[in-house]
Amino acid sequence: MQQVLCPQCGAPVKFTSAASVMAVCGACRSTLLKDADSVKRIGEAADVLEDYSPLCLGAAGTHEGKRFDLIGRIQLRYEEGFWNEWYLWFEDGSDGWLSDASGQYAVTRRRKVKSTQGMPAFDDISPGDELKLDGQRFTAADVRACQAGGTQGELPFVPGAGWLAKVADYRSLDAFLTLDFSDGSEPELYIGKAFDLSAMQAASLRTNEQVEETAGRFRGQIKALDCPNCGGPISFVAAMATQVVCPSCSAAVDCSGPTAEVIEKARKVQAIKTTLSLGAVAKIDGASYTLIGLMKCADPDPEEPSDWIEYLLFNPVKGFIWLVETDEGWERVQVCDTWPSLNNASSVRWRSKLYQKLYDYTSRVELALGAFNWRVKVGDSTKITDYKAGNLKLTRELSESELGWSASGPVAPAQLAEWFGNPELAKQKALPLSGKGRGYRKWAWTAMIAMGFLNLGNIFSGRIIPILIGLAFLWIPAALADKLSGKDE
């Protein structure tokens, strides 16, 4: 370790890693460039936004049996939000990165390859694309161009003015692969695995109280927690999110800067009654979660339209979980750290269970209120594919820049009432939403279309009576099943 005095203020500054070329003075924010045995000040670093992450400089953990320390951080910003990349220094003298995004973590280390020939160009990569490396098949999960929003500690490079990070993240089970195009058209490769914070030394992490005290605030500057559009209180958020949609006036407020700013004026929204309210607190698995955001989503399918409510809950250490309320009941949803593997065209395997494909549909945001860890906009659409094993469900979610998987299971009203300490919740099944749900008739429509294609010859030759009988045997039981299950209004 090398320690120098900041040429600006005289405070001690450490260079722990031999690979570090710059460090940010913790006292005056000066950016110091290491050159041989001397350092020089090259400017002042933008401050980072302290968010809900329990990670901090100096925290320690282990990965693949080796101890590491967090010695630097760069905050990467894009239009919908930001995430943290922590620079790691391992006890054996090597380095790496710990990605910290919305409660999802992954450790990656640079990998040298003989040739990047055959690798895709950044502009040609889309979420869902596949890449084969050393016989392992990876799927593109996140493709973004972003800028440095702030730095702390040591880094192995200097993100100068106008620096643009162009990265494509790929997933395969728990494996994590990053193609970094920031330095040109040829990518640098980083490979690693999803990471669980249980591998961190608990005493080195920020406590719940520290997270709640500093989240959403720049050093020495307290973020406004009142809506800058109408003045209404949005303090239930505890400023732990990238964006807030004011529950009073529905203005979209950006919380990623030193002060809250309106990014979209209030719009007229439909009145909505929800079973759970913003700010409600639930005790789930021994941890207290605050309900910070909710969305009304809809499937615009003209044959089987449906809508539902998604509630976002947050705990400073455990991160985010979702509760989803449909006309069929309640589900608890959590983002998958380990991805499923493709079994065949109609099934996937996850945690030793085989999940069969249910249906494809679209989720479109109709209304959003409260706080979110990304920028939510009315009209945002996501392509959804559901898979089921017993009463458990896996969901594949594909948007323009991101692909993700989540796992869900049913929640009984009695369980919901216990979590929120509200006996009234045990008396209802779910909020009576409009639409008829995605039930048995959706299956019938799919089967009818397939039957039509398989019997084109019979249709053109006029032999349609057997086909009509077959369709009746498909449609009538499906309609009756939907009626008995309460999907008809």
LINQUILIN-V68932 format. One record per backbone hydrogen bond with DSSP energy under -0.5 kcal/mol. NH is the residue of the N-H (numbers start at 1). CO is the residue of the C=O. Records with the same first field share a line. If there is no record, write none. Layout:
NH = CO ; CO
This chain:
2 = 15
4 = 13
6 = 11
10 = 6
13 = 4
15 = 2
20 = 17
21 = 155
22 = 155
23 = 32
24 = 153
25 = 23 ; 30
29 = 25
31 = 43
32 = 23 ; 30
33 = 40
34 = 21 ; 32
35 = 38
38 = 35
40 = 33
42 = 31
43 = 31
45 = 29
50 = 48 ; 217
51 = 49
58 = 70
59 = 56
61 = 68
62 = 199
63 = 66
66 = 63
68 = 61
69 = 89
70 = 59
71 = 69 ; 87
72 = 87
73 = 152
74 = 85
75 = 150
76 = 74 ; 83
77 = 75 ; 147
78 = 81
81 = 78
83 = 76
84 = 100
85 = 74
86 = 84 ; 98
87 = 72
88 = 96
89 = 69
90 = 94
91 = 67
93 = 90
96 = 88
97 = 108
98 = 86
99 = 97 ; 106
100 = 84
101 = 104
104 = 101
106 = 99
107 = 193
108 = 97 ; 106
109 = 191
111 = 189
119 = 116
124 = 121
125 = 122
128 = 140
129 = 126
131 = 138
133 = 131 ; 136
136 = 133
138 = 131 ; 136
139 = 171
140 = 129
141 = 169
142 = 169
143 = 401
144 = 167
146 = 165
147 = 77
148 = 163
149 = 75
150 = 75
151 = 46
152 = 73
154 = 71
155 = 22
159 = 157
160 = 158
163 = 160
165 = 146
166 = 164
167 = 144 ; 165
168 = 179
169 = 142
170 = 177
171 = 139
172 = 175
175 = 172
176 = 192
177 = 170
178 = 190
179 = 168
180 = 178 ; 188
181 = 166 ; 179
184 = 181
187 = 185
188 = 180
189 = 111
190 = 178
191 = 109
192 = 176
193 = 107
194 = 174
195 = 105
199 = 196
200 = 197
201 = 60
202 = 200
204 = 201
205 = 201 ; 202
206 = 54
211 = 207
212 = 208
213 = 209
214 = 210
215 = 211
216 = 50
217 = 50 ; 214
218 = 221
221 = 218
223 = 221
227 = 232
231 = 227
234 = 225
237 = 234
238 = 235
240 = 237
242 = 372
243 = 372
244 = 253
245 = 370
246 = 244 ; 251
250 = 246
252 = 264
253 = 244 ; 251
254 = 261
255 = 242
261 = 254
263 = 252
264 = 252
274 = 272
279 = 291
280 = 277
282 = 289
283 = 419
284 = 282 ; 287
287 = 284
289 = 282 ; 287
290 = 314
291 = 280
292 = 290 ; 312
293 = 312
294 = 369
295 = 310
296 = 367
297 = 295 ; 308
298 = 364
299 = 306
300 = 298
306 = 299
307 = 434
308 = 297
309 = 325
310 = 295
311 = 323
312 = 293
313 = 311 ; 321
314 = 290
315 = 319
319 = 315
321 = 313
322 = 333
323 = 311
324 = 331
325 = 309
326 = 324 ; 329
329 = 326
330 = 411
331 = 324
332 = 409
333 = 322 ; 331
334 = 407
336 = 405
339 = 173
341 = 349
343 = 347
344 = 347
347 = 344
348 = 355
349 = 341
350 = 353
353 = 350
355 = 348 ; 353
356 = 354 ; 388
357 = 346
358 = 386
359 = 386
361 = 384
363 = 382
364 = 298 ; 362
365 = 380
366 = 296
367 = 296
369 = 294
370 = 245
371 = 292
372 = 243
375 = 80
376 = 374
379 = 365
380 = 377
382 = 363
383 = 398
384 = 361 ; 382
385 = 396
386 = 359
387 = 394
388 = 356
389 = 392
392 = 389
393 = 408
394 = 387
395 = 406
396 = 385
397 = 395 ; 404
398 = 383 ; 396
399 = 402
403 = 141
404 = 397
406 = 395
407 = 334
408 = 393
409 = 332
410 = 391
411 = 330
415 = 412
416 = 412
417 = 413
418 = 414
419 = 415
420 = 416
421 = 417
422 = 417
425 = 422
426 = 423
427 = 424
428 = 425
433 = 431
436 = 305
437 = 305
439 = 437
442 = 439
443 = 439
444 = 440
445 = 441
446 = 442
447 = 443
448 = 444
449 = 445
450 = 446
451 = 447
452 = 448
453 = 449
454 = 450
455 = 451
456 = 453
459 = 455
460 = 456
461 = 457
462 = 459
463 = 458
464 = 462
468 = 464
469 = 465
470 = 466
471 = 467
472 = 468
473 = 469
474 = 470
475 = 471
476 = 472
478 = 474
479 = 475
480 = 476
481 = 477
482 = 478
483 = 479
484 = 480
485 = 481
486 = 483
487 = 482
488 = 482
